[in-house]
Amino acid sequence: MMNTAHLKRKWIHSFEEDNGDEIVYRPEGFSLPLARGRDKINLEEDGKLVNSHPGRDDASRSHTGSWQIKKDKLILYFDANSREQYTICEISTEKLVLKREV
């Protein structure tokens, strides 16, 4: 059984660690190499989602929405017509590994 309590925090994409179709995130504050910009997902306690990513001009862009867990799936909702679903492959206080479902 996975401990989904570890999910409720700010996660930063550690693209250097991605492996095939698995996406690796590390918690905010984790020592990552310098990068021009990184995707971030903030999974808040109340189900609120804040997703930020670098734009074309390197300035951060943010989108809000909500998130939920269904079994081993993390589902991110951005609006009524936009959602992303991931399988949670690994979760701990130091690492989140997701596999995007198409």
Secondary structure, 3 states (H helix, E strand, C coil): CCCHHHHCCEEEECHHHCECCEEEEEECCCCCCCCCCCCEEEECCCCEEEEEEECCCCCEEEEEEEEEEECCEEEEEEECCEEEEEEEEEECCCCEEEEECC
